Amino acid sequence: MEGINVGLLLDVFLIVFGGYLVYVARNMKKTGKPGNMLLDAEELARCRDSRKMAEEVARYMLPFGAETVLCGIAGTVNMIFYKSNRLNTVILFAFLIVCLWFVTKFRHIREKFL
C-alpha cells in the first residue's frame, strides 16, 4: 500500500481554494461588501468606503484565484502524468509570485480604506 501523495493533495487544495477565492471576489463585486475572510467586524466598521474597497479587492482577487486554480490544475497534471520536479518548481514559483503580488496590493488597499 502506497502512502498519500502530499503534493497531489496540495494541488487539489489549491484548486478548491482558488475556486473559493473566485467565488468570494465575484460575491464582493455583486454585494459591494468585503468578504469576512478579509476583514473582521471591527475593521469593517472602521472602513471609509466598503463598496469601493470591495470593488478594488475583487479586481485583484479574481486573477489571484484564477491563477491559484491554474497552478493547482497544472500541478495535478504534472503529478499524474509527467512527474517533473522542474515543472513543479516553476509552478510553485509562479504561485508564490502571484501570491506576493496579491498580498502587496491588498496591503495598499487596506491602508487606503482603513
Buried (B, 14 or more C-beta within 10 A) or exposed (E): EEEEEEBBEBBBEBBEBBBBBBEBBBEBBEEBBBBEEBBEEEEBEEBEEBEBBBBBBBBBBBBBBBBBBBBBBBBBEBBEEEEEEEBBEBBBEBBEEBBEBBEEBBEEBBEEBE
